[in-house]
């Protein structure tokens, strides 16, 4: 059982664990999947763009180049590429009555488990027409292996139904996938996480405990899953 720090930022805990921990073959990263097995994990990367325009008095927009408008135009162009894209943060303009000459916008672009970052870098080259950009927090997805069979068997031993889902959010599993056969699973619903609606059912925590108990017994006796 490992507890990782920095899970919501750089994932430094899981990075260090993957480099230094030599035991074990399988891993389960507990994240809210509504007790469904997330055997397919999406990748993603952040696209951060700095857009420069031209200042003008606020009453004369035609005399300037509005950097915020340019950011909107960029978003529309990226949407035309049928990307799984999500604008996360935008910063531009000021309290002064002038046309914004600078805007910084951060997008997250999602990759399906089988997709490569290199393919997307070619797609987003149009960003050069709008400003300088950088790629950050880039991770490719993956598909879990044999570990899924063990988790399936543990769920059945707990007399619970087996369901599947996909994990679209970043998790520590992306830092572990090159060292372990890893799957994401746990109680709670991801859709409401990080919001005021975030919650978890006590009943689901009890189910998770029972499943983990069955998994521990299964691995302790070194039984192969059916």
Secondary structure as GFF3:
##gff-version 3
##sequence-region A 1 226
A	DSSP	alpha_helix	12	20	.	.	.	ID=ss1
A	DSSP	beta_strand	26	30	.	.	.	ID=ss2
A	DSSP	beta_strand	37	41	.	.	.	ID=ss3
A	DSSP	beta_strand	43	52	.	.	.	ID=ss4
A	DSSP	three_ten_helix	61	63	.	.	.	ID=ss5
A	DSSP	alpha_helix	67	80	.	.	.	ID=ss6
A	DSSP	beta_strand	84	92	.	.	.	ID=ss7
A	DSSP	beta_strand	102	111	.	.	.	ID=ss8
A	DSSP	alpha_helix	117	123	.	.	.	ID=ss9
A	DSSP	three_ten_helix	124	129	.	.	.	ID=ss10
A	DSSP	beta_strand	131	139	.	.	.	ID=ss11
A	DSSP	beta_strand	142	143	.	.	.	ID=ss12
A	DSSP	alpha_helix	147	157	.	.	.	ID=ss13
A	DSSP	beta_strand	164	167	.	.	.	ID=ss14
A	DSSP	alpha_helix	173	176	.	.	.	ID=ss15
A	DSSP	beta_strand	181	185	.	.	.	ID=ss16
A	DSSP	three_ten_helix	190	192	.	.	.	ID=ss17
A	DSSP	alpha_helix	202	220	.	.	.	ID=ss18
###
